Amino acid sequence: MNQFDLVIFGASGYTGQFVAEEVARHAVGSLTWAVAGRSREKLEAVLTEAGRHVGRDVSDEAGVIVADITDQASLEQMCSMASVLLSCVGPYRFYGAPVIEACIAKKCHYVDVCGETEVMENFQEKYHAEAEKAGIHVVQSCGFDSIPADLGMQFTIQSFPGFITQAESFHNLRSGPGYKVHTGTWKSLVHGLANAGELRKKRSRNAPFQWQGPKLRKRPSLFKANETGRWAVPFPGSDVSVVRRSQRSRQESGQHPVQYGCYFNVKSWFVGLLMMAWGLFIYLLTRTRIGAKFAENHPGLLSGGVFSEDGSTRKQLSEATFSTTFYGKGFTDKSMVSSNAKPNARIVTRVSGPECGYIACSIMVVQCALCLNRGDLPNRGGVLTPAVAFHGTDLIPEIDKAGVKFTVVETS
């Protein structure tokens, strides 16, 4: 019997503090939980701050575990005390593997907020069989990357009035003046760009998808979408990778995979052009080891101050919101599906909520952890995407109740 239902590793970090606060909101009744990290003093301060925001003292109800990412024995000790381990310690490229290995060794479920595409695909290849054998679930990308995309796609498929063959999503982010992104995200971005070539080699070994219906159109790098009336660019995060992994799982289980594209709304064609030029510059800079190191160490300079070690203030976070809108197409009946046929059914769905990077992120990852703790999961374990791990559970309604809404906008 585990001492704690849920342990938050890295709770004293920037993201971890918001996660601890979100857990405190739900830690009423029988839920047992703890915060973990290197410094007991910092962890106790996190509990004090979380209590201040939820309106009650949580320092007596939550445990404190000292564990160090460089000490495998301490990680295994931490995991032996938990039913579910929620890791906020990134970049996961450097700090993910030791924690996952400890979870497998001690049969502890694992969730995180990783958005590092190559890392997640590598971990699935490396640890899936071990995790499945141990009977534990390793579920990454449970934050903004990529719950809105992956569960939003699942919600769209389930809500479609017929046989869906393709869907596209558009992220729309609204933030107030002075909004900053924490530098932890920057480090993940830089290292992801520096290792992009390895990802292409790995994917070339995958079996082809058996798509149905007309092929999803390939969008240009900057375009004005008829669906939204807005300029958009391809979304550079892990969403497409995560959703495609979920669709591959659908195909392997005998269901048809659904084609997917993911985009990001921008204010104007000029802003989109600037973003593309900036992205190309950062990509070229990371082609050399020296350039990548320079990029990692100068986030403020290279991002025009958008990335900051201090992150955003509470007020700035409270002024931000997000929405992810899906446009799905298909047929009213499976018998009508053909690569030459024009879809005759459509759906528009939306996932929306508060600030995406830390507030909504915390809501989503905590609900994923709580769902794992409740059990009754549809598979034996392994390294799984959210849509695969939580298929058929009450996760989407629970996330909706917690403040990130899933809505069918229209069908036709």
Secondary structure, DSSP 8 states (H G I E B T S, - for coil): --SEEEEEETTTSHHHHHHHHHHHHH--TT--EEEEES-HHHHHHHHHHHHHHHTS--TTTEEEEE--TT-HHHHHHHHHTEEEEEE----HHHHTHHHHHHHHHHT-EEEE----HHHHHHHHHHHHHHHHHHT-EEE---BTTBHHHHHHHHHHHHH-SSEEEEEEEEEEEE--TT--EEHHHHHHHHHHHHTHHHHHHHHTTS------SS------SSEE-TTTSSEEEE--SSHHHHHHHHHHHHHHTTS---EEEEEEEES-HHHHHHHHHHHHHHHHHTTSHHHHHHHHH-HHHHHTTSEESS---HHHHHT-EEEEEEEEEEESSGGG--TTS---EEEEEEEEEE-IIIIIHHHHHHHHHHHHHH---SSS-EEE-HHHHTTTSSHHHHHHHHT-EEEEEEE-
